[in-house]
Amino acid sequence: MQEKHLFEYAIIRVVPHVEKEEFLNVGVIVYCADQNFLRTKFTLNQTRLLALSNELDIEELEKRLYVFEHICSGGPEGGPIAKLSIASRFRWLTATRSTIVQISPVHPGLTANPQQTLEKLFSELVE
């Protein structure tokens, strides 16, 4: 049996009108300290998003979400936040926001393979 590792995840949501509290799940962030794993996966379903608000700038949303990806990878495109430790990057990415891109509460779990877990969560919670 494969060894299981503690992981944490959060759902990335687009909230076009904060006052309405309506949102669409668009991605997932998974962090597993034991495996030095921090990744995100997202998709923007333009039809569903525009059904929530026809004022959304899909290109701008996509740019914001790619920044999440760059921060996860720790690359220079992620700016100063990407230079932080992997744990600090996860905490920064999952911090409470009142913007159009928001994050769910963080949830824990156990996994033998964080990449497979990311794919499974994405399939179940976003697609």
C-alpha positions as CSV (number, residue, x, y, z in Angstrom):
1,M,0.0,0.0,0.0
2,Q,1.3,3.5,-0.9
3,E,2.0,5.9,1.9
4,K,-0.6,8.6,2.4
5,H,0.3,12.2,2.9
6,L,-1.6,15.1,4.4
7,F,-2.7,17.6,1.7
8,E,-4.8,20.7,1.7
9,Y,-7.0,22.1,-1.0
10,A,-9.2,25.1,-1.8
11,I,-11.6,25.9,-4.6
12,I,-11.1,28.9,-6.7
13,R,-14.4,30.8,-7.4
14,V,-15.4,33.6,-9.6
15,V,-17.8,35.9,-7.8
16,P,-19.1,38.6,-10.2
17,H,-21.3,40.4,-7.8
18,V,-20.1,40.0,-4.2
19,E,-23.4,41.3,-2.8
20,K,-25.4,38.6,-4.5
21,E,-23.1,35.8,-3.1
22,E,-23.4,33.9,-6.4
23,F,-20.3,32.2,-7.6
24,L,-18.9,29.6,-10.1
25,N,-16.2,27.2,-9.2
26,V,-13.4,27.6,-11.8
27,G,-10.4,25.9,-10.3
28,V,-8.7,24.0,-7.4
29,I,-5.4,24.6,-5.5
30,V,-3.7,21.6,-3.9
31,Y,-0.8,21.7,-1.5
32,C,1.0,18.7,0.0
33,A,4.0,19.7,2.1
34,D,5.5,16.2,2.3
35,Q,5.6,16.0,-1.5
36,N,6.7,19.6,-2.0
37,F,3.6,19.9,-4.2
38,L,1.7,23.1,-4.9
39,R,-0.4,23.3,-8.1
40,T,-3.5,24.7,-9.4
41,K,-5.8,23.8,-12.2
42,F,-8.6,26.0,-13.6
43,T,-10.9,26.5,-16.6
44,L,-13.1,29.4,-17.5
45,N,-16.5,28.3,-19.0
46,Q,-17.4,31.5,-20.8
47,T,-21.0,30.6,-21.3
48,R,-21.6,29.8,-17.6
49,L,-19.6,32.9,-16.4
50,L,-21.5,35.3,-18.7
51,A,-24.8,33.8,-17.5
52,L,-23.8,35.0,-14.0
53,S,-22.8,38.4,-15.3
54,N,-22.5,39.7,-18.9
55,E,-20.1,42.4,-17.7
56,L,-17.2,40.0,-16.9
57,D,-13.9,40.5,-18.6
58,I,-12.9,36.9,-19.3
59,E,-9.4,37.9,-20.5
60,E,-8.7,39.7,-17.3
61,L,-10.0,36.7,-15.2
62,E,-7.7,34.4,-17.2
63,K,-4.7,36.7,-16.5
64,R,-5.5,36.6,-12.8
65,L,-5.7,32.9,-12.7
66,Y,-2.5,32.4,-14.6
67,V,-0.8,34.5,-11.9
68,F,-2.0,31.8,-9.4
69,E,-0.3,29.2,-11.6
70,H,2.9,31.2,-11.7
71,I,2.9,31.6,-7.9
72,C,2.4,27.9,-7.5
73,S,5.3,27.1,-9.7
74,G,7.6,29.6,-8.0
75,G,8.7,31.1,-11.3
76,P,9.7,34.7,-11.8
77,E,6.4,35.4,-13.6
78,G,4.8,35.0,-10.1
79,G,6.5,38.1,-8.8
80,P,7.7,38.5,-5.2
81,I,5.0,36.1,-3.8
82,A,6.5,33.3,-5.9
83,K,9.8,33.7,-4.0
84,L,8.2,32.8,-0.7
85,S,8.3,29.2,0.7
86,I,5.8,26.8,-0.7
87,A,3.7,26.9,2.5
88,S,3.7,30.7,2.5
89,R,2.6,30.7,-1.2
90,F,-0.3,28.4,-0.4
91,R,-1.4,30.5,2.5
92,W,-1.1,33.7,0.4
93,L,-3.1,32.1,-2.4
94,T,-5.9,30.9,-0.1
95,A,-6.1,34.1,2.0
96,T,-9.6,35.6,2.2
97,R,-10.3,38.2,-0.5
98,S,-13.2,40.4,-1.4
99,T,-12.4,40.6,-5.1
100,I,-14.0,38.8,-8.1
101,V,-11.7,35.8,-7.7
102,Q,-12.2,34.3,-4.2
103,I,-11.1,31.1,-2.5
104,S,-13.2,28.6,-0.5
105,P,-12.1,27.6,3.0
106,V,-9.2,25.2,3.0
107,H,-10.0,21.5,3.4
108,P,-7.6,18.7,4.5
109,G,-7.3,15.2,3.2
110,L,-4.9,12.3,2.7
111,T,-3.4,11.4,-0.6
112,A,-0.8,8.9,-2.1
113,N,-0.6,11.0,-5.3
114,P,-1.2,14.8,-5.1
115,Q,-1.4,15.2,-8.9
116,Q,-4.1,12.6,-9.2
117,T,-5.9,14.2,-6.2
118,L,-5.8,17.6,-8.0
119,E,-7.3,16.0,-11.2
120,K,-10.0,14.2,-9.2
121,L,-11.0,17.3,-7.2
122,F,-11.0,19.4,-10.4
123,S,-13.3,16.9,-12.1
124,E,-15.6,16.6,-9.1
125,L,-15.8,20.3,-8.0
126,V,-15.3,22.3,-11.2
127,E,-16.2,20.4,-14.3
